[in-house]
């Protein structure tokens, strides 16, 4: 290898306080210690082969840069603004630009065809010169050899001549892998000239759950000791393939609960395949409390509990579900859920009429069981003013086409498009063109003052709908995630065409996103998790079940109540939360009910019901429950809602709602003034029970039924009786008044029940 530099004489680099020509700098760098053979291709094992073959920039060099991590966000990718002036497209999605950056930018100082070993690309990558990223390409690695050979051959740009990748797959795509064993993956690329190539060494691998299965850089999957479903995303040249692994526990599944519908068929079939025995079906008291909280966001009343537990009808659970779905509380509870993710947010007092009108429209739609596709159509295509057409309020919060397309995609299609605004989506097939084509549906949304402060009249601004790609400047016509919706004439509102596409039975996103969202509401975990991140590289844990739910929802005419009814009447939903000896670690296959903390509003209402108090809210009638609050403004005036994580409505992501427990929450329940006031209320339950002449056992029973929808166990009853009989001493050490002592004892008993996990969690 020669030592002469092929860099132009005028090229220079500043070192310290003086300028040194490139040739003098490179002359001080020793020749690489590894004598490289001319490498111009890779065999299936990743070793150098086929001397004399031309190295392809598209098919050889770009995969090496991606595999080595040069073009990830924290290194030289534009998404992270690059490092030290060197920028590459994220994960190599723009190879034409990358060629310019590598070969021509910086006066060509990154490569040296006349003396390849002195190329900064190699010296930095191998950390033979100081490199913030450390060693990315060891000098004895196949990837280093490929880059060196490409440089030595003249760093040819073959982007227009090299065969393009047409298909990428991983073998196997699905498989069963036993606990503690391994599975080697093989990545295969198919090119436009009909050739195929084993690209296992060049592909990137990423497990979706490292606690279940890890994967190394060569595609070897190592399964750990947790059974279930795991997947590995395999990436090569912007395309993605997925290996889905079934990891059985292998325990005997001798019996499962009876099947009530297809949900049970598919959940229990999956458990049989995995060898995970399900828990038994829960008792009546547990089901009553669980389903009332999940459907209506409230605790059952004592009268409801007594009636249900004494009912001997075989279909009483199904009858209860129908009663709950007919109740106004169902609409209140789910209206709060939808209002938050639809950003019904109040920023000033002028928003009050708008927020109330929008919330009322959502609630009335749910109460009337408006078909979901109609609900979405009325929202997206809304025109006029809020008072005349309340769904117009959505456009008050979501004002520009970018925000509109991103919210619609994530909320109604389960697709996160934010990344594609600036670059190709790193985990999906969506490009910038897909992003701006989706935004074009909203490009003709017109606004003009309505005569009321901060309220616009929304209308269709006639014209040919286009939305310019920020990068290329090219105007994009409306297209729905790769699907053509046909030509849209100037007089037609493009949003209606988008709504038509969504409601089409063949739409692969719309129904799937909704059923997965509702599945998470009732089962604590989506079949796809997160629930609004549906993509090929994030497969469902039970794809057959998700497909069946989607099909059923479409065939029902997008009937939301029917979907809820089907889920909560299944025995899969009615399983006990108590694990058996096998399913304690299961978190994704629904072998038992997964307990979760009550949402902030539900917990506040439940505490009020247990204490027989009420929380008052501004501008709302006395007795309005927290689940019926129309917007986020009440979080500011109520610290309970803030501490327990009621969302502010700033995002369409349900992750904004805090469901985890915290020390602040525990301290608030233990010692806050608000909780103390509820317990000590002169008209509350503690004061009433203190005056009640019934036997103490009946009063204790009332408390347990109110809090847990069940009778107290004998040991609980005895403990409560002994506590209520305790004598209280005053500051002077003498017993206090017996009436006051009884009242305070009841306050403390209610406080103790409210701080149990059984009360704080739905289980």
Buried (B, 14 or more C-beta within 10 A) or exposed (E): EEEEBBBEEEBBBEEEEEEBBBBEBBEEBEEBEBEBEBBBBBEEEBEBBEEEBBBBBBBBBBBBBBBBBBBBBEBBBBBBEBBEEBBBBBBBBBBEBBBEBBBEBBEBBBBBBBBBBBBBBBBBBBBBEEBEBEBBBBBEBBBBBBBBBBBBBEBBBBBEEBBEBEEBBBBBEEBEBBBEEBBEBBBBBBBEEEEEBBBBBBBBBBBBBEEBBBBEEEBBBBBBEBBBBBBBBBBBBBBBBBBBBBBBBEBEBEEBBEBBBBBBBBBBBBBBBBBBBBBBBBEBBBBBBBBBBBBBBBBBBBEBBEBBBEBEEEEBBBEBBEBBBEBEBBBBBBBBBBBBBBBBBBEEEEBBBBBBBBBEBBBEBBBEBBBBBBBBBBBBBBBBBBBEBBBBBBBBBBEEBBBBBBBBBBBBBBBBBEBBBEBBBBBBBBBBBBBBBBBBBBBBBEEEEBEBEEBBBBBBEEEBBBBBBEEEEEBBBBBBBEEEBEEBEEEBBBBBBBBBBBBBEEBBBBBBBBBBBBBBBBBBBBBBBBBBBBBEBBBBBBBEBBBBBBBBBBEBEBBBBBBBBBBBBBBBBBBBBBEBEBBEBBBBBBBBBBBBBBBBBBBBBBBBBBBBBBBEBEEBEEEBBBBBBBBBBBBEEBBBBBBBBBBBBEBBBBEBBBBEBEEEBEEBBEEBEBBEEBBBBEEBBBBBBBEBEEEBEEBBBBBBBBBBBBBBEEEBBEBBBEBBEEEBEEEEEEEBEEEEBBBBBBBBBBBBBBEEEEBBBBB
